């Protein structure tokens, strides 16, 4: 803005430059808001996590599985319990072993092996299926489904809130733009009126209409023109602020 000093310290304000127009339709602005809003993204992430938890409740009914591979005193065991897999390596060599008595040395080979010695290779499998768990799995799934339903409802409500915020901001921009156009026309009218009065005072016409004009009329016309310019400047400022609020609602700026 540029200020010029006029009569009686009146201030004339001239607006330089134009506010860039928005290229967003209401539909496009709403789509961008629903896409860019961080709170919506976080909530969608919670929903994805909850959907995974719902699926995992069925894991409690899967087979329990154990397997082990032993060679002499070294052993590797794989175990599945609920949702986890464990792999364990163990070495079971005795630190101290009492020598067999003569009576024990006459026992069969299998009995002698049980007495404290591991020989050769050994592979074991163990499968277990839960037939009835007291409805624990069903209760867990119902709980997780209820939480998932709550998150979906929360997402819908948040999307409605975001859509309403964008519509209000978009309407505010339209109203502010309309006011700018009105105030601009008022400025043009006041400016033309001032020029006409100043031009009439400079003429040498002797008609009654021209003789009734004085410098007070010029001062009043200039004051009205300056006030119209100020109103126009304020309308432009509010228009720019409304556009900024719309961009914030769309999460285009912080």
Steps between C-alpha positions, in 0.01 A plus 500: 500500500614856431386798705472858375421803717193692384305800626454545874740209567262257332671177397449353156576129479572337165502118469774357283491141369233233498427208731554177305181316424440152637497212254320266739139401464312400813519135402874518433566687824308237697691216334835661577400559862397135547828394341738736679363518853748340741235409758315299235819318398574408861149368551519293181825352631324403823227330296754298302667390822165405652407297190822305546415435864158367397665255262753394762230394746456186287860405560406375845316207339786392278702186566762513771819369350827378651796339325847409616813356345767344720840357429656343804506781759419794265136590440310757289130552579237705315180595684185689396292648777202721410647771277872443545768261383793408724821321404711359780843339487615294797799284584428237762839333561527388862761666714537191716386147431537208738648187352249218461518217750542146383133427558401797287738410222297189431186706415380525141642776278180710510502495881863592506431801272229619736744475786673815377639474149369647172615328186442561127227718344148565628213694335172578679173673402211604721165639373219628720153633414282691742154343486332734749646814656201615703396754230817698567577536128142609420501757778834637383377526141175672607703752697735577211207526254324745732813715515532486121139610460560788738802616299301486175226711658761746629648525150162579346434769759843655444449498123166678547669758724779563246247530216297752700811705581596514133147602394490780757844624398409479131177695560695762696737544205207546262334756729827690547561508126149637440560776753829592330317539168233718661753722679700533180193634318440747784859623466450551127178697560659719769804564283291599200290731719815669632640550153171647379481752784862603453444539126188712552680737736768558237246603233389856438131418472269750670192281543332465840606134520869578470489804730365285785819287507772597750829358621307346790333277244844393378613421854185296566536312170866428572415378852232270360746371239767436766250321726390283207862412430550401861193279494626344180840435659336340806284281277807384307677419826205294624488326163867402528443376856201292388711338228767422758244337728379287210854382431539414869178299491642316199831443688684674217673732752565481873 
